[in-house]
């Protein structure tokens, strides 16, 4: 199995906003990666990630704008009752 490091590379140049580049540098450093490797891993995740059926259904439900109800977080009991009311 080829790893990212073994895959042939081709140079590409992008114009990024200063703020975005600064954030990428910071996040790459937090992950102990070079900016190149960090950006490549983000792009690979974005291109190859395919959500499962349950996730696709949840995305569609969220996008539909249907009102699911209101959660009462004033206490645990109130919270559980509000969840039960939504599920009914």
SULVEN-V162973 format. One record per helix or strand of 2 or more residues. SS is the DSSP state (helix for helix, strand for strand). FROM is the first residue (numbers start at 1). TO is the last residue. If there is no record, write none. Layout:
BEGIN
ss:SS from:FROM to:TO
ss:SS from:FROM to:TO
END
This chain:
BEGIN
ss:helix from:4 to:6
ss:helix from:18 to:30
ss:helix from:35 to:48
ss:helix from:53 to:64
ss:helix from:76 to:87
END
